[in-house]
Amino acid sequence: MRVIPESEAWLHTPEMCERLAQATQWMKQHPPAETDIDEFLARIEEQRRIKDAQ
């Protein structure tokens, strides 16, 4: 017998089990990588400039 806390019951629905399996597969195919913070901030600034220009 398995006891699942009520607050975690949603994790054990068939739909969520499928979504978690998909997320696990995605994580296996996309390993973590270090972010170049300067490049990231430059991209955001560029997007803001484009948005402000519209």
N, C-alpha and C positions, 0 to 999 in steps of 0.2 A: 504494500500500500504506500502511496506517495501523498504527502501532505503539501499542498501549495497554498501559501498565504493569499488571502483574498486580493491584496494589493498587487500581486504578481500574476493573477489568473489570466489577465489579458495577454501575457507573454506566451501562454500555452494554447491559444486558439489556433486552429489550422491556418488561418490567414496570416497571423503574426509569425508562426513557425516558418511559413514559406518566405516571408519578407526577411526574417533573420537569416535563413539559409542563403538567400540572394545576397544579403549584405556581407555574409561571411565569404562567399565566393568572390565578390567584388574586392574585399580586402586582400584576398590571396593574390588577385591579379594586379592590384595597385598597392605595392608596398609603400610604407611611409618614406618620405624624402624631406630633407632639410629645405626650408623656405629661405630664399634670398630676400630678406626683408626690404632691402633698398629697391630691388626690382618690383616687388609687390606694391610698395608704396608709390612708386613711379607709375605703375599701371592704374592704380586707383586715382591718382592725381590727373592722369590723362583722361580717364573716364569722366571725372568731374568737369574738366575743361570742356569736353565734348557736350556733356549734358547742359552746362551753363550757356554754351554757345547756341543752343537750339531755341 
